[in-house]
Amino acid sequence: MARLLMRHLNGRATRRAERPRTLDTLRRALDQPCFPQALSALPLRRVLALRIPGATELRPARLYVPHGRVRGAVLFMHGGGFVHCGLNSHHGICCRLARESGAAVLSYDYRLAPEHRFPAAVEDCLAALDWLAGEAWRWGGPIAVAGDSAGGNLAAVLSLLARDRGGPDLAMQLLYYPSLYGARDVPSRHRYAEGYMLTTRLMEWYALQYARTPEDLTHPLLAPIFADSLAGLPPAVIVPAEYDPLHDEATGYAEALRAAGGQADVRCFPGTIHGYLNLYSFMPWGKAAIRFGGRRLRAAFAASVRSAGSSRSRN
C-alpha cells in the first residue's frame, strides 16, 4: 500500500515541481486539513481559537476539548520540518487525539524557519508549555507533550528543558516519527534516502532552513541525542514510520532512554511512511497510530492522577 501511495504522491510532487512556488505558496498548500474540519470537530465538546504566549508575542493556538470529564492537557506541536504546516494541517489529528485521550489538546503555532531560525521554535514552545502549566488545573492537572516529525523533536526538547528547569512535571512525551539526531548519522537515512515521501536531500534542506550554524546540529536543543544525560525524563511513547529516513533515530533514541534508566515504548505500524498521520483519512494505520497514542496518554494521565491522590492521602 505504501509503495502505491508513494507512486501517486511522487507523481503529484513531480507535477508541482514544474511550477515554481514561493515559500508562502508552499505553506498555504501544506497547511490544509486532510478531512473537513467541521466534521473532524463533531465528536468534541468544543474547539476554541486562542492566542497564547510565545517568546516574543502572543501566538495562535487551538484548544480541543473532548466530551466527559477531562483528565489532562497535551501540548501538541505540528511537524513540517520547522518550515511549514500549522493548525489547519493537524486539525483532524488533534481532534482524534483529544477524543481518544480524554484530554484537552492544545495545538500551537510556533514561529517557522527560515525567518525564525533555531532556537525560536523551542523558545515559543517553552513559553506555551509554561502557559499550559498555569492553566492545566482546568483540565485535571497532568500535562504531556506530543508532536510529529519536527513537532516530535520539540516535544523531546521540552522534556529535556522541563527536567533541567525543575518543571513542569510531564506525565508523558508522545513522539511520532521524530527528528532527534541532528548531525549524527543513522543507517535508515541511507536505506530510505529516496522514494518514501521524506528524502535525505529534503531533510538536509530543512536543516539548512532551521539551523543557524553547523554547530547547531549537535546542540541538545536541536538534536536531543547529544544531551549530556537522558536520565530523569518523562516516560516516552515513540511511534516511528517503517519506511522513513528517521526510523533509526526513533528506535535509537528509545534505546538511549532505556539505557539511561528511563521508560520508552516503541510501536511501529507496518508499511508506513513519514507523515502518515496526515493521511489518516484514507490510510488505516494513521487512525490506528493516533488511537494508540491517545490511549497511552489516557493511561498516563490516569496513573498521574492516582499518584497525586496517593501523595495527598499520605500527607
N, C-alpha and C positions, 0 to 999 in steps of 0.2 A: 504493500500500500504506500509506504513512504517513497519508494522509487517512482511510482506512478505520479504521486503528488508532486514530487520534485521535478519531474519532466514537465508538468504543467506550469509550475511556478517559474522554473528556469526559462521556459518559453516566453512567459509574460515579462520576466526581467529583461530578456534579450530585446523584446519589442520596446520596453520602456527605455532601455539604454540608447536606443536610436534617437530618442528625443531628449536633448539636454535639459536638465532640470536644476533649478536653484535649490539651495538648502531649504528655503521656505516652502517651496512646492513639494519637496520630498517630505517635509514634516507634515504638511496638510494631507498628503496621500497616505502616510503611515499612521496618523492619529485618527484612524477610523475604526469603529467597532465592527466585529465580525458577525454581530447579530443585532437586530434592532434594540436600541437602548431601552425604550419603553417596555418592551416585552421582557427584557432581562430583569428589569426592576420590579415586575409584577409580584413575585413571591416575597418581596421585602416589605417591612413596615414603612420605611421611608428612605429616600436618598436626598441628602442635603448638600447643597453647594456652599462651600465655606471659603474664607480667606484666613490663613493661619500664619504664624511667624516663620520666616526664613532667616537666613543670616543677615540679610540687608533690607528686607522688605516683607510685607505680607504676600504670601503666595497662594495660588488657587489650590483647593483640595476638595475632595468629595467624600462624604461620610455615608456609609452603607449600614443601615440598622435593620437587623432581622426581626421577625416576629418572636414573641415569647420573651422569657427572661434572658437578658443579655449577660453573658458570663465573662466578657473580657474585651479588650481592644487590640487591634492589629494595625500597625503602621505598615502599609504596603507601598513598595517603590517599584515603579514600572521599569521594564527593560527598554532597549533601543540604543545600546552602545554608548550611552551618555549623550547622545546626539539627537535622537528623535523619539517618537511615541509620547504618550501622555495620558490624561484622564480618560479620553474617549476610547483609545485603543485597548485599554484594560478594564473598561467599564463592566463588561459581561463577566470577566474573570473575578472581579471584586464582588459582584452580585452573588455569584455562586459560592465564593469563599465565605462571605458573610452568612449565607443560608446554611452551609454545611458546618461551619464552626460554631454557630450560635453567638458569634461575637460581632461587635461593631468594627467595621474595616474602614480605615482612613487611607484613601488613595491620595498621594501627594505629588504635586507638580514642581519638582526641584528644577533649578536652573540647568540649562543644557550647554554643552560644548558645541562648537569651539569658542563661542562668545564668552563662555564662563568655564574656564578650564579647572582641572583638579587644583585645590580641593573644594571648589564651590559647591558641588553637589553634596559632598559629605557635610559641609557646614550647614547647608539648608536642611538636610535630613536630620541632623542632630538637633537643630532648633525645633523641628517638627516633633521629634521624639520627646523633647523636654516639654513642649506644649501638651502633648498627649498624656504624658505622665501626670501633669497637673489636672487633667480632665478625666482621667481613667476611672475615678470613683463613680462617675455617672453610669459606667458600663460594667460594674462589678469589680473593678480594681486591677486584675492582672493585665499585663501588656506583653505583646510579642511583636517581632519584626518579621517581615516577609518580602520577597521580591523575586523577580525572574531576570536572568541574564545580568545586565548591569545593575538592575534592582536587587538581585541576589547578592552581588558584590557589596552594595550599600548596606544591605541587611547584615551581612557578616561584619562589615566595618563598624556599624553601630554597636554590634555585640561586643567587639573589642573595646570601643570607647566607653560603653556603659560599664564594663568591668573596670577599666582603668580609672574612670571618674567616680567610682563608687555608687553607680546607679544611673538611671533607674533599673531595678531588677527586671529581668526579662524571663518570661516563662518558656520561651522557645524562639529559635530562629528557623524559619522555613525558607529554604533556598532552592529555587527552581533553576536548573542548568546554569549555575552561577559562574562568573568570571572571577578567578581568585588568585591566579599565579603570576600575572604581570610578565616580567622578563624571564621567568623560569619556564623552560620548555617541558612539554609532555608528549608522549607518543601519539595521542589522539589528534594533535594539531597536524600531524603529517598523515595519519591514517585516513582522516576525513577532511583533508585540506580543500577538496573541491567536490561539488556535486550534491551537497546536503544543506542547502539554504545558506547557512553561515559558512563562509570560506575563510581560510587562513589570511588571505590577502585583505578581505574585508575587516577582519579583526585588527590587522595592522593599521588600516585606515582609521578605525575607531580610536585606536591608541594614539595615533598622531593628533587627532582632534582633542582628546581629553587630557593627555599628559602635557606638562609644560617642558620637561626635560627628560632625557633617557633615565636619569636617576629616579624620577617619579615611579618608574615601572618596578622598582624594588622597595618602594615605600609601603609600609604595612597598611596605610590607609587607602592605598590603591590596590595592593596585592597582599591580602591578609596572610598568605602563606609565609611571608617574610617577618611576621611578628616574632619578637623575642621569645614569647611563650604563648601557647594556645590553651593553657590551663585556666580553669575557673570560668569558662564561657558557658552560656546557657545551652541546654540540650538542642542539638541540631537535627533537623529532618531535611535531607538533601535529595532532590529528585533530578537526576541528570537525564539528558536525552541519549538514546543509544548511539545514533549516528551523528556525532557532534564533535567538532574540534575541541570543545570544552569538557568532553566527557571525563577525561582523566583528571582534570582539575577538581571536579566534584568528588570523585571517588578518592582521590589522593588527599583532599582536604579532610574528608571524613576519617581516613586512616590517621592523619596527623592529630585530629581532635581526640581520637581514642587513645593514641599513644601518649597524649598529654593528660590522660585520666578523665577525659570528658565523654559525653554521650553523643553519638552520631549514628543515625539510622539512614540507610540509603535505599531508595526504591526506584528502579529504572524500568520504565514501561517499554516493552519490545517494539521495535520498528519506528521509534520516534526520532524526530529531527529537532534541531534548535528552533525555539519559538513556537512549539506545537501547542502551548496553552492558548495562543491567539487563534488557533484553528479548531477550537473545541466544538464549534457549531457543526462541523462535519467530520471531525476526527475523534472517534470514541475515546482514545487514550487521553485526549485533552480533558474531557469531562472527568475521566477516572482519576487523573492526577490532581485536579482541583478538589474532587471529593476526598481523595486520600489526604491531602494537605489540610483540608478543613476539619476532617475527623481527628487528625493528630493535634490540631490546635484546640479542638474541643476537649480532648483528653488532657492536654497540658494545662488548660485553664481550670478544669475540674480538680486536677491534682494540686494546683496552686491555691485554690480556694480551700481545699481540705487542709493543706499545710498551714495556711494562715489561721484557720479555725482552731487547729490543734495548738498552735503557738499561743493564741489568746486564752484558751482554756487552761494551759499550763501556768500562764501568768496570773 
